[in-house]
């Protein structure tokens, strides 16, 4: 009998420590500064345990019943602690208040456990044995928990499930207690029913943990997530609020349906409308089909080649109703050839020639993407462009990332091209930049005619796009090269400055 | 599609997490940080020792009898050894339109320290893996790179220059850019790095430190520079009152990396050479997936008809004016021999070789491993894998990513080349240790070292091949650079006329440029003698 009793003590102690560790880890994760978080949480928790121990003196009757109720409360508070905290962080402003409330509540309840247990046991054993055994197993449990937490629980289960698992352990100990101390209980049945209810609730929590994790993730985005998928290359998230659909790749905004027409018209038409003899167009990136939608407005275009890395992107934008409405079903056009490939090696092996190339890659947020903004890349691309053909490159914001923008311009120049930088305003992005480029000696003049159904661009407005106001004017820049990707460093610094 | 970070003012989500890590990444990182170790798994890792050559070396050392030759062939020049020195000698002969020669390579694949391998992911190096961008004075190297298209109209091919990010160092639990320690330094440390840089700058200005080394050594050395060879670089740092632990690590790392020797066993002259010999006109170095195998591969292709593979030379004798070279089942006769194999083998092969000539040669033992990664490990702190990844205070030299020069945006798999100069004990002890321990021992040692920076490395690696090299490279020990015995190797010897040594061993520094210089120089010397004495085979150019 004592062995089983002491195992219960060990489990209770382990549970108590796990909740404390979970609160500390979670606070460090969400708030940063792990030293402060762990110190204050351990401090409050121990202090609350002290309060609990002191309060234990006011419990005088029905010790076992009270003990079992306390266990059940710990099971609920502790078991759901990390779920509650994740969701609180995601959806409210009161994270710290709830955090310390939960820590103190659990601390007080845990502080009640050991004094009550000792008093329950004091008539069964010698007092000195009670103290020695209870405290020994208490500390052993703590050791077990402290090892289990980092080695098994966090890597294998994560914080949400670990908490629930230990909630279940607490409730199971409570249920077990109703049998262990049945001679000290007058009516164990209602208690057992309560224990089973709490156990059921927690098992439900275990099953639902996935949704909690997802819900916490969704809070990154302002609007309701209507689609989220992890592909081999990126995390694709679509959000919607009323009539505004937004696409995020790796949590970087790609477009907002409310104003993407401004971006895509500005990307495609200043270059393409200026070349009425264009027949073949290349789109690199742009798996959303929105640039293709604009290209299809030209009857003279005979074929469009779209090269995108991620098959799931193009599939999604070909089949999803919301998305095909956005791109007008452009990805189903018989003129379009979709190629799923990494752009740089694809260009290297391809012999195809094009009259216009649209380079619509994600911004150079890392060195892998930065390779697609180098002199080596543009030189290779230029080999695929016909004599009077042109390239247009989406080039981040000349306002927020001025150095980055003019670095891209300089890179195109160093690749032996002439450049025609321009910009436009897209509300969801701010001022946005593009660069048209063609071979030295070729000419460019803004188009005198545009396709009919445009929502944003007009013939007379296009020349103005090439004017840069004082705060966006050229700055000295060095080309971005494979062996010296200064663009990624500029970009990182400039956008970080803006967001802080 | 395009654009920018969600934190930018116009697209600011209502709530944003303070970190860009995803939840899963965070949990992986914290668990790793909290426990400091990865979960051991039972994922099997295949692999073996590869390119073992010491058995052949031991046969030579022990004078194992070889079968008598059954064939005879005659050439004006025989080149012994198909490493970079031998290949460069052949390259030079061929460029001078001289064709009456043969190159004997003991292995099935020439290349020596520039050997490479290949699997379905990428080609990868087995040893030498880069060449610093040569400056204008390095005319031979530039000539070769022009021939192979790496240098066009004075511009280096961008794809052969090491891509960004080049190097990173794991120090105090995080990655930093570059290998020179920058994290955790006090003002005193910084001042010492500055002083060290100034000293190296002064050495550079002396023009005594060049690549090839011979050019600078021929210029009169100021007393304080010549004196450098008489102390180790570790002692020299002490003399200069440079005792910052970061600086000492940095210098020790350079010695282990370039010479396979600790700072305490490296001549201060050689240690200074590492820093003082290079001025870069372009951000480099030059590198390729197969490392210097890229150069070897092109040389081998060009010179293929002159190369005999699996031709282990086991005896070189001289009677009257001809050399007899026994290799495999063939007896070659030659007017001149270019001995480009590792120089320590010479006493075992060459009859009449004065033993004093090689007594000062010390070689560093090395181990390299190529790890096939079926997935890439998670990166701590969201940094990107660099080409060269170094661990502060590790006995290893870190790893090189073989497919770093890929133009792909996305790579799922990789091959890492892991380098370990066994510099902690004496070369003899280390060599014995290297051969004594089995593959499993070294595999565990390598994975344990890597698990410090990549806790999940064991889940990623499917294959780990190891190459053990007892005599991987010449070591510029204290006094060696200016020793008479080193100098003697570069000159003709009584009784061994028309035999020219051509290994980078002669330079005391085992790098591509030295091997090329020694190979080309030996070829020129051999040509000069032959054209002087033998009209029939005189070169046409």
Interface residues (C-beta under 8 A of the other chain):
Chain A: X25 X28 X29 X30 X31 X32 X90 X149 X150 X151 X154 X155 X158 X159 X213 X216 X217 X219 X220 X221 X222 X232 X233 X235 X247 X248 X249 X251 X252 X253 X254 X255 X256 X263 X285 X286 X287 X288 X290 X309 X342 X343 X344 X345 X348 X360 X361 X362 X363 X365 X366 X367 X368 X369 X370 X371 X372 X374 X375 X376 X377 X394 X396 X397 X400 X401 X427 X428 X429 X430 X432 X481 X482 X483 X484 X485 X488 X495 X498 X499
Chain B: X1 X2 X3 X4 X5 X6 X7 X8 X9 X10 X11 X12 X13 X14 X15 X16 X17 X18 X19 X20 X22 X23 X26 X27 X28 X30 X31 X34 X35 X39 X158 X159 X161 X162 X163 X164 X165 X166 X282 X283 X284 X384 X407 X408 X409 X410 X412
